[in-house]
Amino acid sequence: MPAAPGGPRLLLRRLREAMAEPVGAQARLDRIVVIIAANMVAEVCSVYVMRDDGTMELFATEGLNREAVHLTTMRAGEGLVGLIAATAEPLSLSDAQSHPAYSYRPETGEEIYHAFLGVPLLRAGNTLGVLVVQNRTYRVYSEEEIEALQTTAMVLAEMIASGELQALSPGTVNASRRPLAQAGVPLADGVGLGLGHVVLHEPRIVVKNLIAENVEREVTRLETAIAEVRSAIDDLVERGDVAGAGEHREVLETVRMFAHDQGWLRRMREAVLSGLTAEAAVERVQSDNRARMLRQSDPYLRERLHDLDDLANRLLRQLVGHAGAGPGAMPENAILVARSMGPAALLDYDRARLRGVVLEEGGPTSHIAIVARALGIPAVGEVANATALVESGDAIIVDGATGEVQIRPGPEVEAAYAEKARLRARRQEQYRALRDLPSLTRDGVPISLQLNAGLLVDLSHLQETGAEGIGLFRTELQFMVAERMPAAAEQQVLYEAVFAAAGDLPVTVRTLDIGGDKILPYMKAPEEENPALGWRAIRIGLDRPGLLRMQLRALLKAAGGRPLRIMFPMVATVEEFVRAKAIVEREKAHLARHGHPLPADCRLGVMVEVPSLLFQMDEIAAAADFLSVGSNDLMQFLFAVDRENRQVADRFDPLCAAALRAFRIIAERANAAGTPVSVCGEIGGRPLEAMALIGLGYRALSMSPAAIGPVKAMVLSLDAGAIGAFLEAELARTGDGASLRPALAAFAEAHGIPV
């Protein structure tokens, strides 16, 4: 077969002219297949488009029987066309009929053609259809011809993605726009209805200009952009804040390796030489990479897709002059979709408009999940490939209770979830009816239910829920949303507002808990092998006492004349707590010397979250005025499981015998010393786990606002003595460390306890 007359550049120019003609979609597509056949010197050119049920439908042809258009279909994986759609790989055959996947369709009249070349129509790695050329002769298509057809396929994919062809065949939906149901992990309870309002945390660059006007100029633009991106990545790797070993450096090293890969550059240069713009070439090569890697079974290879996406996005931003994305104007009822993000990034968005969060990463105990719960935002994590499945403005439903995500839902699904939202609203009304009832078990044991909070707006939930106070006020959120370190006066204003909003209710304030994944944007983060076990929380406060003293002084001044409860996080030894107490005493003495009114009562407590304290319980209970169990970190450290690592985060159950025995030790020693003890971790807000904690001797629990109602309903139905006796017996007979979750659930069901 001779070389294509005029080459791929002429073909693209003719396609651009055809797509600009003022004709209907079918006429345009019919004209396009004629142009491709002529340019490729092929006797057949056909376009198959994927329907909403996954079948491939013949939409246009030059050379086959025209009567077969919109009649011939192939199921997924059926025939050569179905095979290309399933593998997302080109297929070149000199004798198509000898291939085992060949499927004869008599209505097409294709039996006289032998040579076959088909390429997938890809967009963002998703298969939208298949483009095929055929010849009567037995021949081998060259690499240049395959490249030319792939370039043409990208232009056709954009036409399909625009939705222009949907009216041509009933039931046909752009494959990348079909309704999708995805399953993830629930991070925060609730149902978010963000119909038509997907917001991408890091929006993809939309390539609008596909066909190059000046190929040589596009090659220069591509090579210049690659050089700039390589230089920027080299600078990131060598910068002091990532110069040490660690996961962040390894990720950047991987991205740098891809950026210097000659094969990657060669494929993009070839795409530009075929007539695409530099941006379109980057998108085409990455779409091919994405399609291949999404079909890999090896999790390591699939994980590398994120690195390639990152590199392609960096290159696209360099080409179009976008430095990067951040929170902008948000629509009403927005659902935020991201690969991953930290708590500070979430707090940058307008909470009044944000109705849900979908993440590719992030587990139930990650800090972003905790912040989402605190903000009352339904959230789902571990949704594979979420950012590639949606586009800004897509309809989406997020069910934070089940982990289900409905992308572009149909009317029936929308109606079903709207009904679910109404049922949940009615259930919330039932919980509100319990608000003013005393939180007493059936046998008269009072259980104090308090709120976890972190921002001033959270205080409005006190009255809504009937909570008995703030069991945990996370002061780091104020620091995370600020552009610079808040001055002492700014901190004092916030704390005064918090105390005023709480009125006579107690507020337990935790000192600054930063480090790990809670990085302040204006502070240089040390590179650590394991940040969760590194320089964070009280360790920073003791090593940088000026920061801790400034916060303590603001708290003491704000609480002048009223009770104050201060809690120190990440305490590993009694000696650390003694040092923190000494700093408080010095600040009190300083304020007294300068005539500032002191708190009427200042109580200092410890957050029990480091397992070493389990072996110092008598000493810490004697030294502290109160204790509060941070179950999230305690479980992480107790089981040596990184709660940010989704491969291992769910390998333990907080209701297993080992965990329950650890909780029991803390409660027993604290109660024996007469030291008040509570639980402020996430398990205190789950009814079944809260029931177990009451059985172990805890009489105060702090949780997110949404959890107060369900936990209170459980408390009012519970006999504290009965659950205590049940747990004692179960722990005595359980010797293998197995989970008591099934037994506790059976107990609740047998006693009519809503969990």
KOLLOFI-916672 format. One line per field, with one value per residue (C-alpha): residue number from 1; x, y, z. Coordinates in Angstrom, 2 decimals. Layout:
! residues N
nr <- [NUM  ...] $
x <- [X  ...] $
y <- [Y  ...] $
z <- [Z  ...] $
//
This chain:
! residues 755
nr <- [1  2  3  4  5  6  7  8  9  10  11  12  13  14  15  16  17  18  19  20  21  22  23  24  25  26  27  28  29  30  31  32  33  34  35  36  37  38  39  40  41  42  43  44  45  46  47  48  49  50  51  52  53  54  55  56  57  58  59  60  61  62  63  64  65  66  67  68  69  70  71  72  73  74  75  76  77  78  79  80  81  82  83  84  85  86  87  88  89  90  91  92  93  94  95  96  97  98  99  100  101  102  103  104  105  106  107  108  109  110  111  112  113  114  115  116  117  118  119  120  121  122  123  124  125  126  127  128  129  130  131  132  133  134  135  136  137  138  139  140  141  142  143  144  145  146  147  148  149  150  151  152  153  154  155  156  157  158  159  160  161  162  163  164  165  166  167  168  169  170  171  172  173  174  175  176  177  178  179  180  181  182  183  184  185  186  187  188  189  190  191  192  193  194  195  196  197  198  199  200  201  202  203  204  205  206  207  208  209  210  211  212  213  214  215  216  217  218  219  220  221  222  223  224  225  226  227  228  229  230  231  232  233  234  235  236  237  238  239  240  241  242  243  244  245  246  247  248  249  250  251  252  253  254  255  256  257  258  259  260  261  262  263  264  265  266  267  268  269  270  271  272  273  274  275  276  277  278  279  280  281  282  283  284  285  286  287  288  289  290  291  292  293  294  295  296  297  298  299  300  301  302  303  304  305  306  307  308  309  310  311  312  313  314  315  316  317  318  319  320  321  322  323  324  325  326  327  328  329  330  331  332  333  334  335  336  337  338  339  340  341  342  343  344  345  346  347  348  349  350  351  352  353  354  355  356  357  358  359  360  361  362  363  364  365  366  367  368  369  370  371  372  373  374  375  376  377  378  379  380  381  382  383  384  385  386  387  388  389  390  391  392  393  394  395  396  397  398  399  400  401  402  403  404  405  406  407  408  409  410  411  412  413  414  415  416  417  418  419  420  421  422  423  424  425  426  427  428  429  430  431  432  433  434  435  436  437  438  439  440  441  442  443  444  445  446  447  448  449  450  451  452  453  454  455  456  457  458  459  460  461  462  463  464  465  466  467  468  469  470  471  472  473  474  475  476  477  478  479  480  481  482  483  484  485  486  487  488  489  490  491  492  493  494  495  496  497  498  499  500  501  502  503  504  505  506  507  508  509  510  511  512  513  514  515  516  517  518  519  520  521  522  523  524  525  526  527  528  529  530  531  532  533  534  535  536  537  538  539  540  541  542  543  544  545  546  547  548  549  550  551  552  553  554  555  556  557  558  559  560  561  562  563  564  565  566  567  568  569  570  571  572  573  574  575  576  577  578  579  580  581  582  583  584  585  586  587  588  589  590  591  592  593  594  595  596  597  598  599  600  601  602  603  604  605  606  607  608  609  610  611  612  613  614  615  616  617  618  619  620  621  622  623  624  625  626  627  628  629  630  631  632  633  634  635  636  637  638  639  640  641  642  643  644  645  646  647  648  649  650  651  652  653  654  655  656  657  658  659  660  661  662  663  664  665  666  667  668  669  670  671  672  673  674  675  676  677  678  679  680  681  682  683  684  685  686  687  688  689  690  691  692  693  694  695  696  697  698  699  700  701  702  703  704  705  706  707  708  709  710  711  712  713  714  715  716  717  718  719  720  721  722  723  724  725  726  727  728  729  730  731  732  733  734  735  736  737  738  739  740  741  742  743  744  745  746  747  748  749  750  751  752  753  754  755] $
x <- [0.00  1.48  2.09  -0.94  -1.29  -0.36  0.38  -1.33  -1.03  -3.11  -5.58  -5.96  -6.47  -9.20  -10.81  -10.80  -12.53  -15.12  -15.86  -16.43  -18.99  -22.57  -24.11  -25.78  -23.85  -24.47  -23.52  -20.35  -19.40  -20.12  -17.86  -15.10  -14.91  -14.64  -11.74  -9.93  -10.36  -9.01  -6.04  -5.17  -5.69  -8.12  -11.15  -13.06  -13.22  -15.73  -16.50  -18.00  -19.32  -19.87  -23.48  -24.61  -24.86  -21.22  -21.97  -20.25  -22.54  -21.54  -22.16  -20.63  -18.79  -17.16  -16.85  -19.17  -22.90  -24.50  -27.62  -25.55  -25.10  -26.91  -27.82  -24.55  -23.49  -20.81  -20.91  -17.96  -15.10  -16.96  -15.25  -12.17  -13.93  -15.02  -11.49  -9.98  -12.56  -11.77  -7.97  -7.72  -4.87  -4.46  -4.86  -3.20  -3.83  -2.94  -5.69  -8.45  -10.61  -7.96  -7.92  -9.75  -11.75  -13.08  -16.88  -18.59  -21.46  -23.16  -25.09  -21.83  -20.42  -16.94  -16.05  -14.14  -11.70  -8.64  -6.23  -7.55  -6.33  -8.36  -7.53  -9.51  -11.13  -9.77  -10.39  -8.81  -8.12  -11.79  -12.79  -15.47  -15.40  -13.22  -11.94  -11.25  -9.73  -9.70  -8.28  -8.98  -5.33  -3.34  -0.96  0.82  0.09  3.21  3.98  3.47  -0.01  -0.94  0.34  -1.66  -4.86  -4.33  -3.90  -7.09  -8.85  -8.09  -9.89  -12.89  -12.91  -13.37  -16.32  -17.93  -17.17  -18.97  -22.25  -22.92  -23.67  -26.15  -29.20  -28.24  -29.11  -31.48  -29.66  -26.35  -24.49  -20.93  -19.12  -17.27  -20.59  -22.55  -24.02  -21.58  -21.93  -18.67  -18.02  -15.65  -15.16  -17.50  -15.60  -18.41  -22.07  -24.74  -26.14  -24.79  -26.82  -24.53  -26.52  -24.66  -21.92  -18.74  -15.77  -12.32  -9.75  -7.07  -8.97  -7.57  -6.36  -8.93  -7.18  -9.34  -6.90  -5.99  -4.65  -1.34  -0.99  2.82  4.27  7.85  6.69  4.72  7.80  9.78  7.01  6.89  10.64  10.86  8.03  9.62  12.92  11.13  9.22  12.36  14.18  11.31  11.18  14.97  14.70  11.95  14.01  17.14  15.46  16.33  12.82  12.79  16.49  16.35  15.01  11.28  8.10  7.74  11.22  10.60  7.44  9.30  12.18  9.68  8.15  11.64  12.46  9.39  10.20  13.61  12.26  13.22  10.40  7.82  9.36  9.61  5.91  4.85  7.18  5.77  2.24  3.17  4.82  1.58  -0.15  -1.28  -0.56  1.89  -0.98  -2.96  0.12  0.62  -3.04  -3.02  0.07  -1.24  -4.65  -2.92  -0.87  -3.95  -5.93  -3.19  -2.45  -6.09  -6.29  -3.27  -3.86  -0.54  -1.37  2.15  1.72  -1.72  -0.26  2.31  -0.59  -0.84  2.80  2.23  -0.93  1.02  3.75  1.28  -0.62  2.62  3.52  0.07  0.13  3.56  2.30  -0.82  0.74  -1.30  0.72  -1.75  -5.23  -6.70  -10.09  -12.01  -15.64  -17.77  -21.29  -24.09  -24.28  -20.74  -19.16  -15.38  -13.52  -9.79  -7.10  -6.03  -5.90  -4.96  -7.23  -5.89  -6.80  -10.35  -10.70  -9.81  -13.16  -16.44  -18.22  -21.55  -21.52  -19.69  -22.03  -19.66  -16.15  -14.96  -11.34  -9.28  -7.26  -7.96  -9.41  -11.95  -9.32  -7.33  -7.25  -9.20  -11.98  -11.96  -12.18  -14.98  -16.96  -16.30  -17.61  -20.63  -19.60  -20.49  -17.28  -16.24  -12.66  -10.80  -12.91  -10.64  -9.85  -12.48  -10.85  -10.75  -14.37  -15.90  -15.75  -16.51  -20.25  -21.20  -24.20  -23.08  -24.52  -22.31  -23.61  -21.31  -23.02  -22.53  -19.57  -21.57  -20.94  -23.37  -21.84  -24.23  -27.18  -30.37  -33.77  -34.60  -31.37  -31.86  -35.38  -34.19  -31.51  -33.84  -36.16  -33.21  -32.34  -35.95  -35.85  -32.59  -34.13  -37.04  -34.58  -32.76  -36.08  -36.47  -33.00  -33.81  -36.81  -34.30  -32.26  -33.67  -33.89  -31.23  -28.53  -29.22  -29.04  -32.04  -30.41  -29.86  -26.18  -25.46  -23.39  -22.03  -22.18  -20.02  -18.92  -15.64  -15.13  -12.42  -13.94  -16.22  -19.09  -19.07  -20.33  -23.83  -24.22  -24.20  -27.78  -28.91  -27.75  -28.16  -24.50  -23.15  -20.04  -17.03  -15.00  -12.32  -11.63  -8.94  -6.99  -4.85  -7.68  -7.34  -3.66  -4.31  -6.75  -4.56  -2.05  0.43  0.97  -1.93  -0.67  -1.42  -4.09  -5.82  -5.78  -7.20  -10.08  -11.01  -10.85  -12.94  -15.56  -15.51  -16.00  -18.76  -20.59  -20.30  -21.71  -21.63  -20.83  -17.31  -14.78  -11.70  -9.07  -6.32  -3.06  -1.65  -1.53  0.45  2.90  2.23  -0.27  -1.33  1.22  0.90  1.27  3.67  5.94  8.72  7.92  10.81  11.29  10.67  10.51  7.36  5.79  3.07  5.81  7.94  8.16  4.58  2.10  3.57  7.05  7.01  5.58  8.31  11.11  9.74  8.31  7.72  4.94  3.33  3.71  2.01  -0.97  -1.21  -1.06  -3.89  -5.97  -5.36  -6.23  -9.34  -10.60  -10.12  -12.76  -14.17  -13.10  -10.47  -9.55  -6.34  -5.33  -1.90  -1.69  0.86  2.19  4.41  5.82  4.77  7.89  6.61  3.35  5.20  7.25  4.08  2.44  5.48  5.10  1.45  2.39  5.00  2.46  -0.07  2.54  3.44  -0.20  -0.75  2.27  0.82  -2.61  -4.50  -7.43  -6.74  -9.19  -11.44  -10.27  -7.52  -7.46  -4.71  -5.22  -3.56  -4.71  -3.97  -2.91  0.64  0.74  3.65  1.16  -0.61  2.44  2.38  -1.34  -1.12  1.45  -0.25  -3.66  -2.18  -0.42  -3.25  -6.57  -8.34  -7.62  -9.15  -8.47  -7.50  -8.57  -7.51  -3.80  -3.88  -5.14  -2.65  0.28  -0.99  -1.29  1.64  -0.75  -0.48  -4.06  -3.22  -2.14  -5.22  -3.45  -3.26  -5.61  -8.44  -6.33  -7.46  -10.85  -11.18  -13.66  -11.12  -10.15  -6.69  -8.07  -10.89  -8.46  -6.30  -9.35  -10.32  -6.90  -7.16  -10.70  -9.98  -6.79  -8.30  -11.46  -9.39  -7.43  -10.60  -9.40  -12.17  -11.65  -13.41  -13.02  -12.71  -11.65  -13.89  -15.07  -16.96  -19.32  -20.32  -23.22  -21.90  -18.41  -19.85  -21.94  -18.76  -16.94  -19.77  -19.47  -15.75  -16.46  -16.39  -19.02  -18.08  -17.81  -17.03  -17.98  -19.02  -22.39  -24.05  -23.21  -24.89  -28.42  -27.65  -25.43  -28.00  -30.71  -28.42  -27.72  -31.41  -32.01  -28.95  -28.53  -24.97  -24.69  -25.77  -23.32  -20.54  -21.17  -21.47  -18.15  -16.36  -17.49  -16.62  -13.13  -12.49  -13.26  -11.73  -8.15  -7.34  -7.75  -10.75  -13.16  -16.14  -18.08  -20.44  -21.12  -21.77  -24.09  -26.01  -26.27  -27.66  -30.20  -31.32  -31.89  -33.49  -30.63  -30.33  -26.76] $
y <- [0.00  3.39  6.08  8.14  11.03  14.25  12.44  12.82  16.62  16.97  14.46  16.53  19.72  18.07  16.72  20.18  21.56  18.76  19.31  23.01  22.44  23.53  20.07  17.52  15.05  12.04  13.93  15.17  11.67  10.25  12.91  12.14  8.40  9.25  11.63  9.08  6.27  8.45  9.68  6.19  4.69  2.27  0.72  0.75  3.19  2.62  4.27  2.29  4.13  2.62  2.61  3.05  -0.75  -1.25  -2.57  -1.12  0.24  0.97  4.71  5.44  3.61  4.12  0.80  -1.44  -1.67  1.61  -0.32  -1.78  1.66  1.76  -1.90  -3.74  -4.02  -5.91  -6.85  -5.96  -8.31  -9.68  -9.62  -7.62  -4.34  -5.59  -6.85  -3.43  -1.76  -4.17  -3.94  -0.27  -1.35  -0.97  -4.16  -4.61  -7.81  -8.83  -11.47  -10.48  -13.53  -15.90  -14.21  -16.23  -13.16  -12.45  -12.28  -12.29  -9.85  -10.68  -7.40  -5.43  -7.21  -7.19  -10.75  -9.49  -7.48  -9.08  -6.43  -4.79  -1.93  -0.76  1.74  2.70  6.12  7.14  10.09  10.27  6.55  5.69  3.89  5.80  3.75  2.16  3.47  0.85  0.83  -2.25  -3.36  -6.23  -7.23  -9.15  -6.49  -5.20  -1.65  0.37  2.00  5.40  4.40  3.13  6.39  8.44  6.54  6.95  10.68  10.80  8.77  11.44  14.07  11.75  11.01  14.71  14.79  11.87  13.38  16.57  14.61  15.55  11.95  11.05  11.99  9.60  6.37  5.73  4.46  5.87  7.81  9.00  6.17  8.62  10.24  7.13  6.81  5.07  3.56  3.44  1.88  3.42  3.61  5.79  8.57  10.76  9.91  11.62  11.87  14.64  15.58  17.57  17.30  18.94  20.29  18.24  20.43  19.01  19.87  19.95  20.53  18.92  21.19  21.12  20.92  22.75  23.24  19.79  20.38  22.17  25.18  25.03  21.62  22.82  25.46  22.83  20.58  23.50  24.30  20.67  20.34  23.69  22.71  19.33  21.01  23.42  20.62  18.51  21.47  22.17  18.53  18.44  21.55  19.94  16.79  18.67  21.28  21.10  20.25  16.97  16.26  13.52  10.05  9.44  8.70  12.22  12.09  8.61  9.84  12.80  10.54  8.34  11.35  12.55  9.14  9.31  12.90  11.80  8.74  9.04  6.75  9.08  12.09  10.19  9.23  12.82  14.15  11.62  12.71  16.35  15.41  13.69  17.09  17.55  20.54  20.02  19.96  17.45  15.25  15.17  14.33  11.61  9.86  10.06  8.78  5.77  5.22  5.55  3.08  0.47  0.88  0.86  -2.61  -3.91  -6.35  -5.51  -2.94  -1.49  -0.69  0.77  2.95  4.33  5.77  8.50  9.43  9.59  11.66  14.03  14.40  14.93  17.56  19.39  19.43  20.62  23.42  24.44  24.51  26.56  28.77  27.60  27.52  25.21  25.01  26.10  26.83  29.28  30.29  27.30  26.53  25.73  22.13  21.35  17.92  18.09  15.30  14.79  12.15  13.09  16.21  17.28  18.80  22.30  22.09  21.05  23.98  26.36  25.69  27.50  25.28  26.94  25.56  22.27  19.26  16.32  15.02  12.09  10.96  8.32  7.94  8.46  6.06  6.46  7.38  9.79  13.38  14.64  12.18  13.55  17.13  16.20  14.68  17.73  19.95  17.72  17.03  13.62  12.05  8.84  7.65  5.01  5.54  4.17  6.53  9.03  12.11  10.52  9.40  12.84  16.27  19.60  20.15  16.46  15.28  13.23  11.74  10.94  8.59  9.06  6.27  3.40  4.66  4.68  7.31  7.75  9.62  11.15  9.29  8.63  9.92  6.69  6.79  10.48  9.76  6.85  8.94  11.88  9.53  8.27  11.86  12.44  9.31  10.48  13.89  12.20  10.14  13.32  14.76  11.74  12.34  16.01  14.90  13.28  16.47  17.65  14.20  13.43  11.11  8.24  4.52  2.39  1.57  5.26  5.70  9.22  9.28  12.68  13.23  16.09  17.53  17.49  20.88  22.93  26.12  28.75  27.76  24.31  25.80  26.25  22.47  22.65  23.87  21.78  18.51  19.12  18.20  18.78  20.64  20.53  17.45  18.29  21.65  21.20  24.46  23.51  24.18  27.93  27.66  25.52  27.93  30.99  32.32  33.06  32.15  33.64  36.21  35.78  38.49  36.71  33.43  35.12  36.59  33.13  31.49  34.26  33.72  29.95  30.36  32.92  30.60  27.68  29.74  27.73  24.47  23.06  23.35  21.13  22.80  20.69  22.50  22.70  19.23  19.74  17.51  14.21  14.98  18.27  20.62  24.37  26.04  28.68  26.30  24.24  20.59  18.31  15.30  12.24  8.53  8.20  11.58  10.02  8.91  11.99  15.59  16.56  17.79  18.21  17.36  20.53  22.49  21.40  21.83  25.24  26.54  30.01  28.61  26.74  29.67  32.03  29.70  29.06  32.78  33.44  30.68  31.84  35.45  34.45  32.32  34.99  34.50  31.22  27.55  26.36  22.83  22.36  19.02  18.10  15.68  12.96  12.72  9.63  9.99  11.53  13.71  15.38  16.26  17.63  19.90  21.13  21.84  23.88  26.08  26.68  27.65  30.11  31.73  32.00  33.68  36.07  37.10  37.53  39.83  42.00  42.18  39.96  38.00  34.27  31.43  30.63  27.02  25.68  21.93  20.25  16.92  14.40  12.85  9.16  8.06  6.73  3.10  3.82  5.54  2.20  1.24  4.55  4.73  5.07  7.84  9.80  9.46  10.92  13.79  14.87  16.50  14.48  12.02  11.65  8.71  9.59  6.27  7.01  7.34  4.88  2.14  3.17  2.95  -0.09  -2.19  -0.60  0.32  3.58  4.87  6.88  3.69  2.12  -1.24  -1.77  0.78  -1.73  -4.63  -4.11  -3.77  -1.43  -3.99  -6.82  -8.24  -6.62  -3.13  -3.52  -4.70  -1.62  0.63  -1.25  -0.71  3.05  3.26  1.04  2.88  6.32  5.44  3.91  7.17  9.25  10.97  11.75  9.88  10.23  9.10  11.78  9.55  8.58  5.30  7.24  8.48  5.04  3.51  -0.07  1.00  3.56  0.79  -1.24  1.75  2.24  -1.44  -0.91  1.91  5.12  7.67  10.54  10.44  13.21  12.97  14.77  16.60  14.06  11.23  12.70  11.63  7.98  7.51  9.08  6.78  3.85  5.15  5.53  1.88  0.44  -1.20  -0.23  -3.01  -5.64  -4.60  -4.39  -7.95  -9.19  -7.65  -8.93  -12.47  -12.19  -10.80  -13.52  -16.31  -14.77  -15.94  -15.55  -11.79  -12.16  -9.30  -9.04  -7.07  -9.96  -10.76  -7.10  -6.71  -9.81  -8.40  -5.12  -6.91  -9.19  -6.20  -3.91  -1.41  0.70  0.52] $
z <- [0.00  -0.95  1.59  2.45  -0.06  1.71  4.98  8.34  8.41  5.26  6.70  9.87  7.90  5.85  9.00  10.55  7.45  7.55  11.23  10.58  7.81  8.70  8.30  10.57  12.71  10.43  7.28  8.98  10.10  6.64  5.14  7.68  6.86  3.15  3.89  6.07  3.52  0.73  2.76  4.04  0.53  2.18  0.55  3.84  6.73  9.53  12.85  15.72  18.78  22.21  23.40  26.99  27.40  26.34  22.84  19.78  17.05  13.47  13.05  9.66  6.89  3.54  1.70  3.71  3.00  4.12  5.22  8.07  9.68  13.08  12.51  13.08  16.74  18.65  22.30  24.51  23.60  20.54  17.18  16.30  17.07  20.49  21.17  20.43  22.66  25.51  25.28  24.18  21.91  18.12  16.08  12.67  10.68  7.15  7.18  9.58  8.87  10.20  13.62  16.32  17.41  13.89  13.83  10.44  9.93  6.59  6.46  6.15  3.09  4.63  3.62  0.56  2.72  4.33  5.67  8.85  11.02  14.01  16.76  19.87  20.18  23.59  25.85  29.32  28.99  28.40  25.20  23.31  20.12  17.43  14.08  11.40  7.90  5.64  2.30  -0.07  -0.35  2.25  3.49  6.59  7.75  8.57  11.90  10.26  9.13  12.59  14.10  11.58  12.35  16.11  15.65  13.61  16.31  18.90  16.83  16.40  20.14  20.87  18.46  20.30  23.70  22.68  22.59  18.97  17.94  20.68  18.62  15.82  17.63  20.55  23.62  22.50  25.13  24.96  26.78  29.00  29.94  30.90  34.39  36.71  40.16  42.14  45.53  48.03  51.78  53.86  55.59  56.93  57.31  55.25  51.75  49.54  46.49  44.23  41.05  38.19  40.43  40.43  41.36  40.65  43.31  40.61  37.35  34.23  31.46  28.66  25.29  22.75  19.88  18.56  15.05  14.56  12.30  12.36  13.23  13.66  16.15  18.08  18.31  19.73  22.24  23.33  23.83  25.66  28.00  28.71  29.56  31.93  33.65  34.03  35.57  37.97  39.10  39.54  41.73  43.82  44.35  45.31  47.52  51.19  52.38  50.43  50.23  52.85  52.29  52.50  50.61  49.14  47.66  46.23  44.48  42.98  41.92  40.09  38.34  37.42  35.96  33.72  32.74  31.43  29.61  25.94  24.81  26.36  24.59  21.29  21.33  21.96  19.26  16.79  17.69  17.01  13.71  12.72  12.91  16.53  18.73  21.59  24.11  22.05  21.71  25.49  26.00  23.34  24.70  28.27  27.19  25.59  28.77  30.95  28.84  29.05  32.75  33.82  32.33  34.27  37.11  38.79  41.52  41.31  37.62  38.22  40.98  38.54  36.57  39.21  38.57  34.81  35.32  37.54  34.92  32.05  34.06  34.89  31.20  30.11  32.68  31.42  27.83  28.53  31.19  34.20  37.40  39.09  40.52  43.79  45.28  43.13  42.85  43.75  42.56  44.96  46.20  45.06  45.40  45.58  43.73  44.27  44.09  47.60  49.74  53.22  55.84  55.21  51.51  52.40  54.76  51.91  50.23  50.90  53.43  52.75  49.20  49.73  49.96  49.69  49.04  46.89  47.14  45.35  48.56  52.25  54.81  57.61  60.20  58.01  59.20  56.20  57.15  60.69  59.43  56.99  59.86  62.00  59.22  58.62  55.01  53.53  52.26  50.50  50.04  48.03  44.90  42.18  39.29  40.48  39.00  35.52  35.66  36.16  34.62  36.21  36.39  36.25  38.23  41.21  44.41  47.39  50.07  53.04  54.98  52.49  50.47  47.23  44.58  41.69  38.75  36.22  37.77  35.85  37.00  38.84  40.84  41.63  42.87  45.03  46.70  47.16  49.04  51.09  51.96  53.07  55.25  56.80  57.47  59.25  61.29  62.25  63.39  65.66  67.08  67.65  69.70  72.09  72.45  75.77  77.39  80.02  78.66  81.08  80.52  81.45  84.79  85.55  84.67  83.29  80.09  79.11  75.34  74.10  70.78  68.89  67.25  65.59  64.22  65.67  63.41  64.99  68.26  66.83  67.05  70.85  70.98  68.00  69.53  73.25  73.80  77.29  76.18  73.88  74.71  72.15  70.54  67.87  67.87  64.86  62.41  63.00  62.14  59.05  57.43  58.06  55.51  58.29  61.91  63.92  66.41  70.13  69.95  67.03  68.91  72.00  69.99  68.68  72.09  73.65  70.96  71.57  75.32  74.78  72.36  74.80  77.67  80.90  79.13  79.56  76.74  76.59  74.42  72.88  72.30  68.81  67.23  64.03  62.20  60.50  57.74  59.37  57.85  58.21  54.79  56.13  58.08  56.58  57.13  58.06  55.80  57.94  57.18  59.31  60.11  62.30  64.69  64.22  65.29  66.03  68.67  72.18  70.87  68.76  71.69  74.09  71.54  70.44  73.71  72.27  70.07  72.98  75.38  72.92  72.61  76.35  77.12  74.64  76.22  79.78  78.95  76.99  79.89  82.56  85.27  83.86  84.07  81.58  80.53  78.52  77.05  75.67  72.70  71.86  75.41  75.66  79.18  82.46  82.29  79.09  80.80  83.84  81.55  79.81  83.19  84.22  81.13  82.03  85.58  84.31  82.00  84.82  87.01  84.19  83.68  87.41  87.67  84.93  86.49  84.02  85.47  85.56  84.86  87.80  87.56  85.28  84.74  82.74  81.04  78.77  75.54  75.90  72.42  72.79  74.02  76.39  78.71  79.25  81.31  83.24  83.91  87.68  87.41  84.64  86.30  89.49  87.67  85.34  86.24  83.52  80.71  77.26  74.98  71.39  69.95  66.37  67.07  69.96  67.62  64.94  67.31  69.21  66.06  64.15  61.34  59.39  59.26  56.12  54.31  52.74  52.29  56.03  57.62  58.05  59.30  62.89  64.54  67.54  68.93  68.94  72.30  72.32  71.71  74.22  76.88  76.27  76.64  79.80  81.38  80.86  82.25  85.27  86.30  85.78  87.72  90.52  90.81  90.71  87.53  85.01  81.74  78.39  74.78  72.10  69.21  66.32  67.86  70.54  67.82  66.53  68.50  68.65  69.70  72.13  73.73  74.25  75.78  78.27  79.13  79.83  82.28  80.24  81.20  78.88  75.08  72.62  68.95  65.77  65.82  63.51  65.91  69.01  68.03  67.15  70.21  72.52  71.15  71.96  75.50  76.31  75.35  77.13  80.52  81.49  84.05  81.57  78.88  81.46  82.65  79.07  78.04  81.12  80.32  76.63  77.29  79.87  77.42  74.26  74.08  70.40  70.12  67.84  67.23  69.56  66.96  66.03  69.70  70.55  67.56  68.65  72.19  70.84  68.66  71.48  73.78  71.20  71.23  68.05  66.81] $
//
